[in-house]
């Protein structure tokens, strides 16, 4: 059955496989909007407990949204990938009540590494931050025939 899935369906299942076990992203209220091969979109509301002493969203939480979206994109090819390095540039503050959307785009992917850019925007499509990530592909599948049924149930 795994071999009969098209690339988009497999990418969605990979996103589900990662997200099913991601307690940190769930605690922040991060939601997956889309996962396709090499791309992902996720979002998060800036809640009152997410602001810092300057009454703006804590940069670490914006980083977490971008990093989660990066992870979804670099694992979307059904090969386990970890971050080798990443950095973020904050362009403007995110405010309490903002709806943030992160969009990851694969810039380059080889057998061993990947390069990704994630833009984080608010509800007015103003770019809040730009994240650059590099992944290391581990050469092992995220989803196998043995664990496929766990992610196929209630698959939309």
C-alpha positions as CSV (number, residue, x, y, z in Angstrom):
1,X,0.0,0.0,0.0
2,X,2.8,2.4,0.8
3,X,4.2,2.0,-2.7
4,X,0.8,2.9,-4.2
5,X,0.6,6.4,-2.5
6,X,1.3,9.4,-4.7
7,X,3.9,11.9,-3.5
8,X,1.4,14.4,-2.2
9,X,-0.5,11.7,-0.1
10,X,2.8,10.4,1.2
11,X,3.9,13.9,2.2
12,X,0.6,14.5,4.1
13,X,1.1,11.2,5.9
14,X,4.7,12.2,6.8
15,X,3.3,15.4,8.3
16,X,0.8,13.5,10.3
17,X,3.4,11.0,11.5
18,X,5.6,13.9,12.8
19,X,2.8,15.9,14.3
20,X,1.1,12.9,16.0
21,X,4.2,12.8,18.4
22,X,4.9,16.6,18.6
23,X,3.8,17.6,22.1
24,X,5.7,20.9,22.0
25,X,3.9,22.1,18.8
26,X,0.5,20.9,20.1
27,X,1.1,22.8,23.4
28,X,1.6,26.0,21.4
29,X,-1.5,25.5,19.4
30,X,0.4,25.0,16.1
31,X,-1.8,23.7,13.3
32,X,-0.7,22.1,10.0
33,X,-2.5,23.6,7.1
34,X,-0.7,21.8,4.3
35,X,2.3,19.4,3.6
36,X,3.4,18.7,0.1
37,X,6.8,17.3,-1.1
38,X,9.4,19.9,0.0
39,X,6.8,22.4,1.3
40,X,4.7,22.9,4.4
41,X,2.4,25.5,5.9
42,X,1.5,25.8,9.6
43,X,-0.1,28.4,11.8
44,X,-0.4,29.6,15.4
45,X,-2.3,32.3,17.3
46,X,-0.3,34.6,19.6
47,X,-1.9,34.0,22.9
48,X,-1.5,36.3,26.0
49,X,0.9,33.9,27.7
50,X,3.2,34.0,24.6
51,X,4.2,37.7,24.9
52,X,7.4,38.9,26.6
53,X,8.1,41.8,28.8
54,X,7.8,44.2,25.9
55,X,4.2,42.9,25.2
56,X,5.2,41.3,21.9
57,X,5.4,37.6,21.0
58,X,8.5,35.9,22.4
59,X,11.0,35.4,19.5
60,X,11.6,31.8,20.7
61,X,8.0,31.0,20.0
62,X,8.1,32.4,16.5
63,X,11.3,30.4,16.0
64,X,9.4,27.3,17.2
65,X,6.6,27.8,14.6
66,X,9.2,28.2,11.8
67,X,11.2,25.2,13.0
68,X,8.1,23.0,13.2
69,X,7.2,24.0,9.6
70,X,10.8,23.4,8.5
71,X,10.6,19.9,10.0
72,X,7.4,19.1,8.2
73,X,8.9,20.2,4.9
74,X,12.2,18.4,5.2
75,X,10.6,15.2,6.3
76,X,7.9,15.3,3.6
77,X,9.8,13.0,1.3
78,X,9.5,10.1,3.7
79,X,13.1,10.2,4.7
80,X,14.0,11.0,8.3
81,X,15.7,14.4,8.4
82,X,17.1,16.4,11.3
83,X,18.2,20.1,11.5
84,X,21.9,20.6,11.0
85,X,21.6,24.3,11.6
86,X,19.2,27.2,11.3
87,X,18.9,30.9,11.9
88,X,16.1,33.4,11.9
89,X,15.9,37.1,11.2
90,X,13.1,39.0,12.9
91,X,11.7,41.8,10.7
92,X,8.9,43.1,12.8
93,X,7.2,42.2,16.0
94,X,4.2,39.8,16.3
95,X,1.5,41.1,18.7
96,X,-0.9,39.4,21.1
97,X,-3.8,38.2,19.0
98,X,-1.9,37.9,15.8
99,X,-2.5,34.9,13.6
100,X,0.9,33.7,12.3
101,X,1.4,31.6,9.3
102,X,4.7,29.9,8.4
103,X,5.4,28.7,4.9
104,X,8.4,26.5,4.3
105,X,10.0,26.1,0.8
106,X,12.6,23.6,-0.2
107,X,15.4,25.4,-1.9
108,X,17.7,22.4,-2.5
109,X,17.8,18.8,-1.6
110,X,20.4,16.2,-2.2
111,X,20.7,12.6,-1.0
112,X,22.3,13.8,2.3
113,X,21.2,17.4,2.9
114,X,18.4,19.9,2.3
115,X,18.1,23.7,2.4
116,X,14.9,25.4,3.3
117,X,13.5,29.0,3.7
118,X,10.5,29.6,6.0
119,X,8.7,32.9,6.0
120,X,6.4,33.8,8.9
121,X,3.7,36.3,8.2
122,X,0.8,37.8,10.2
123,X,-2.8,38.0,9.3
124,X,-2.1,41.1,7.2
125,X,0.5,39.2,5.1
126,X,3.3,41.3,6.7
127,X,6.5,39.2,7.0
128,X,7.4,38.9,10.7
129,X,10.5,36.7,10.3
130,X,12.5,34.7,7.8
131,X,14.1,31.4,8.9
132,X,16.8,29.5,7.0
133,X,17.3,25.8,7.8
134,X,19.6,23.1,6.7
135,X,18.7,19.4,7.2
136,X,20.6,16.2,7.3
137,X,18.9,13.3,5.7
138,X,19.4,10.1,7.7
139,X,18.7,7.6,4.9
140,X,15.8,5.8,6.7
141,X,12.1,6.1,6.0
142,X,9.8,7.9,8.4
143,X,6.8,5.8,7.4
144,X,7.3,2.0,6.7
145,X,4.9,-0.8,5.9
146,X,5.1,-1.7,9.6
147,X,3.7,1.6,10.9
148,X,1.6,2.8,7.9
149,X,-1.7,1.8,9.4
150,X,-1.1,4.1,12.4
151,X,-1.2,7.1,10.1
152,X,-3.8,5.8,7.5
153,X,-6.6,5.8,10.0
154,X,-8.9,8.9,9.7
155,X,-6.6,10.2,7.0
156,X,-8.2,13.1,5.1
